[in-house]
């Protein structure tokens, strides 16, 4: 029989319309039944999953069409990089506060016509801050996918040049595109252009870029969603903060989030016997991305050397390697 955790995971994935997660947990149940000698039941579950996957592929694609992403041309080529977003909100493992802030953005964007009737505007200029690997970039991808909008990454290496005035002109082209094409636009590693104007290592061109950005983002009245993400909020010019509708601070995962991250990655494995306190203790201080990668390494070891049996020791070893690598 399925465990209580597996039943909850099945219900949650169904509510989130996350078919892949649903199938993964169902296969986990089938594997457990097979180990207990219930081979007929295990075979039936696997066959049902395979039939659903075959039948649901085209229906899912029709229900959630991929947004048509226009390839930037002319002077915009190299400045905007189209990103094909497939991330879903059910895949994010975030603190309750951050998850609630993102849900609020989605709600306001989906109800923007209703808000407009009362003279209100939805949140659409967002600043994401926090350590690397905590979900900032993925959250921008989720916003695009959930809103069925294209996602464009601003290529800062191409934006910033050493010629006076050229960068500001490129920035104007980007904001023209933001106005003309509704999409989610991600300024990743935003501190590259948002550095404090009185910094000791400040150069004139960067100061002009920041001044231009402040002007363009304040004047922007488009329907696009603008996301700026940085690992170093302490470097940002203070004038930037009031230009954003919301500032979302991402943190490294706590014990509950660590367990969820590991369970998500090991959904196809039997995880009932894992010592979650030991795992959370070792994983403390790692980012969500590092915990996920460590879980994947442990999964590979289980498949290649132990016939798919996962243990706490495997996960702890993989987490320790990640900690050593990040030092």
C-alpha positions in Angstrom: 0.0 0.0 0.0 1.1 3.6 -0.6 2.4 5.4 2.5 0.7 8.5 3.9 3.4 10.7 2.4 2.9 9.2 -1.0 -0.8 9.6 -0.9 -0.3 13.3 0.1 2.2 13.7 -2.7 -0.3 12.2 -5.2 -3.0 14.5 -4.1 -0.8 17.6 -4.1 0.6 16.8 -7.6 -3.0 16.3 -8.9 -4.1 19.6 -7.4 -1.1 21.4 -8.9 -1.7 19.7 -12.3 1.8 18.4 -12.2 1.5 15.2 -14.2 5.2 14.4 -14.2 5.3 14.5 -10.4 2.1 12.4 -10.2 3.5 9.7 -12.5 6.8 9.7 -10.6 5.1 9.1 -7.2 2.8 6.5 -8.8 5.9 4.6 -10.1 7.4 4.8 -6.6 4.3 3.1 -5.2 4.6 0.4 -8.0 8.3 -0.2 -7.0 7.3 -0.6 -3.4 4.6 -3.1 -4.2 7.0 -5.1 -6.4 9.5 -5.3 -3.5 6.7 -6.7 -1.3 5.9 -9.4 -3.8 2.8 -7.8 -5.2 4.0 -8.1 -8.8 0.6 -8.1 -10.5 -0.4 -4.8 -8.8 3.0 -3.2 -9.5 2.7 -4.2 -13.2 -0.9 -2.8 -13.4 0.2 0.5 -11.9 3.1 0.8 -14.3 0.9 0.0 -17.3 -1.6 2.6 -16.2 1.0 5.2 -15.9 2.4 4.4 -19.3 -1.0 4.7 -20.9 -1.7 8.0 -19.2 1.6 9.4 -20.3 1.0 8.4 -23.9 -2.6 9.7 -23.9 -1.8 12.9 -22.0 1.2 14.1 -23.9 -0.8 15.8 -26.7 -3.6 16.9 -24.5 -1.2 18.6 -22.1 0.6 20.4 -24.9 -2.8 21.6 -26.2 -3.9 22.7 -22.7 -0.6 24.6 -22.0 0.7 26.0 -25.3 4.3 27.2 -25.3 4.4 31.0 -25.9 5.6 32.1 -29.3 9.0 33.7 -28.6 10.1 36.2 -31.2 13.7 36.0 -32.0 15.4 39.4 -31.5 16.7 40.9 -34.7 18.9 43.7 -35.8 20.5 45.7 -33.0 18.6 43.7 -30.4 20.3 40.4 -31.5 22.8 39.6 -28.8 21.1 41.9 -26.2 18.0 39.7 -25.6 18.3 36.0 -25.3 15.0 34.0 -25.6 14.6 31.4 -22.9 12.2 28.5 -23.3 10.6 28.2 -19.9 9.1 24.9 -18.7 9.3 25.4 -15.0 6.1 25.1 -13.0 5.3 26.7 -9.6 4.8 23.3 -8.1 8.5 22.6 -8.7 9.6 25.5 -6.6 10.7 24.8 -3.0 10.6 28.2 -1.3 9.8 29.7 2.1 6.2 30.4 2.8 6.8 34.1 2.5 8.5 34.0 -0.8 6.0 31.6 -2.3 3.1 33.8 -1.1 4.8 36.9 -2.7 5.1 35.1 -6.1 1.5 33.8 -5.9 0.4 37.4 -5.3 2.3 38.6 -8.4 0.6 35.8 -10.4 -2.8 36.7 -9.0 -2.5 40.4 -9.8 -1.2 39.7 -13.3 -4.0 37.3 -14.0 -6.6 39.8 -12.7 -5.0 42.9 -14.2 -8.2 43.8 -16.1 -10.2 43.7 -12.9 -7.7 45.8 -11.1 -7.7 48.3 -14.0 -11.5 48.9 -13.5 -10.6 50.4 -10.1 -7.6 52.3 -11.3 -5.1 49.8 -9.9 -2.0 48.3 -11.4 -0.6 44.8 -10.9 2.9 44.3 -9.5 5.3 43.8 -12.4 8.7 45.4 -11.5 10.4 42.9 -9.2 13.7 42.8 -7.5 14.9 39.3 -6.4 17.8 39.2 -3.9 19.6 36.3 -2.2 22.5 33.9 -2.3 23.2 31.9 -5.5 21.1 28.8 -6.1 18.2 29.9 -4.0 15.6 30.0 -6.9 15.7 33.6 -8.2 16.3 32.7 -11.9 13.9 29.7 -11.7 11.2 31.9 -10.1 11.4 34.3 -13.1 11.1 31.2 -15.4 8.0 30.1 -13.4 6.4 33.5 -13.7 6.8 33.4 -17.5 5.5 29.8 -17.7 2.5 30.3 -15.4 1.5 33.6 -17.2 2.0 32.0 -20.6 4.5 34.7 -21.5 7.8 34.6 -23.4 11.0 34.9 -21.2 13.9 37.1 -22.3 17.3 37.2 -20.6 19.1 40.5 -20.9 22.7 39.7 -21.9 24.7 42.2 -19.8 28.0 41.3 -21.4 26.6 42.7 -24.7 24.8 45.6 -23.0 27.8 47.2 -21.3 30.4 48.7 -23.6 33.4 51.0 -23.1 32.0 53.6 -25.5 30.3 56.6 -23.8 26.6 56.7 -24.6 26.4 53.4 -26.5 25.2 51.4 -23.5 22.4 53.8 -22.7 21.3 53.6 -26.4 21.2 49.8 -26.1 19.3 50.0 -22.9 16.7 52.2 -24.7 16.3 49.5 -27.4 15.6 46.9 -24.7 13.0 49.1 -23.0 11.4 49.8 -26.4 11.1 46.0 -26.8 9.7 45.7 -23.3 7.0 48.2 -24.2 6.2 46.6 -27.6 6.3 42.9 -26.6 4.6 41.7 -23.4 6.9 39.2 -21.8 9.0 38.5 -18.7 12.4 40.2 -18.9 15.2 39.1 -16.6 18.1 41.3 -15.7 20.3 38.6 -14.0 23.4 39.5 -12.0 21.8 43.0 -11.8 24.5 44.4 -9.6 26.7 44.6 -12.8 24.7 47.7 -13.7 23.0 48.6 -10.4 26.2 49.4 -8.4 26.2 52.3 -6.1 27.1 55.5 -7.9 29.5 56.6 -5.2 31.5 53.3 -5.1 35.2 53.7 -5.1 35.7 51.5 -8.2 32.9 53.3 -10.1 33.6 54.1 -13.7 31.8 56.7 -15.7 30.0 54.4 -18.1 28.5 52.2 -15.4 27.2 55.4 -13.7 25.6 56.5 -16.9 24.0 53.1 -17.4 22.6 53.1 -13.9 21.2 56.6 -14.4 19.6 55.5 -17.7 18.1 52.4 -16.1 16.6 54.5 -13.3 15.0 56.8 -15.8 13.8 54.0 -18.2 12.3 51.7 -15.5 10.6 54.6 -13.8 9.0 55.8 -17.1 8.1 52.3 -18.2 4.3 51.8 -18.3 4.2 48.6 -20.3 2.4 45.4 -19.4 5.6 43.4 -19.3 7.1 41.9 -16.1 10.6 43.1 -15.3 12.7 41.0 -12.9 16.1 42.1 -11.7 18.0 39.5 -9.7 21.2 39.9 -7.7 23.3 37.8 -5.3 24.7 41.1 -3.8 21.9 43.5 -2.8 24.4 45.4 -0.6 26.1 46.7 -3.8 22.9 48.2 -5.3 22.4 51.9 -5.4 19.7 52.9 -2.9 17.7 54.8 -5.5 16.9 51.5 -7.2 14.7 50.1 -4.5 11.9 52.6 -4.8 11.6 51.8 -8.6 10.4 48.3 -7.9 6.9 47.2 -7.0 8.2 44.4 -4.7 11.5 43.2 -3.3 11.6 39.5 -2.7 14.4 38.1 -0.5 15.3 34.5 -1.2 17.0 32.5 1.5 18.8 29.2 1.8 16.5 26.3 2.6 15.6 25.3 6.1 15.0 21.7 7.4 11.5 21.4 5.9 12.5 22.7 2.6 15.6 20.5 2.5 13.4 17.4 3.0 11.0 18.6 0.3 13.9 19.1 -2.2 15.4 15.7 -1.5 11.9 14.0 -1.7 11.2 15.8 -5.0 14.4 14.5 -6.6 14.1 11.0 -5.1 10.4 10.5 -5.9 11.1 7.3 -7.7 12.9 5.8 -4.7 11.8 4.2 -1.5 12.6 6.9 1.1 10.6 5.8 4.2 13.8 4.8 6.1 15.8 7.9 5.6 17.0 9.8 8.7 15.7 13.3 7.8 17.3 15.0 10.8 20.7 13.8 9.8 20.2 14.9 6.2 18.9 18.3 7.2 21.9 18.8 9.6 24.5 18.0 7.0 22.6 20.1 4.3 22.4 23.2 6.5 24.0 26.1 4.7 23.7 24.7 1.2 21.5 26.3 -1.4 18.5 24.6 -2.9 20.4 24.0 -6.1 23.2 22.3 -4.2 20.8 20.1 -2.2 19.1 19.0 -5.4 22.4 18.2 -7.2 23.6 16.2 -4.2 20.3 14.2 -4.2 20.8 13.5 -7.8 24.3 12.2 -7.2 23.0 9.9 -4.4 20.3 8.7 -6.8 22.9 7.8 -9.4 25.0 5.9 -6.9 21.9 4.0 -5.7 20.9 3.0 -9.3 24.4 2.1 -10.5 25.7 0.2 -7.5 22.9 -0.8 -5.2 20.0 -1.8 -7.4 18.0 1.4 -6.7 18.2 1.2 -2.9 18.8 4.7 -1.5 20.2 5.2 2.0 20.9 8.1 4.3 24.6 7.5 4.1 24.6 8.0 0.3 22.7 11.3 0.6 24.9 12.6 3.5 28.1 11.7 1.5 26.8 13.6 -1.5 25.9 16.6 0.6 29.4 16.5 2.2 31.0 16.6 -1.2 28.9 19.6 -2.1 29.9 21.4 1.1 33.6 20.7 0.3 33.2 22.0 -3.2 31.5 25.2 -2.1 34.3 26.1 0.4 
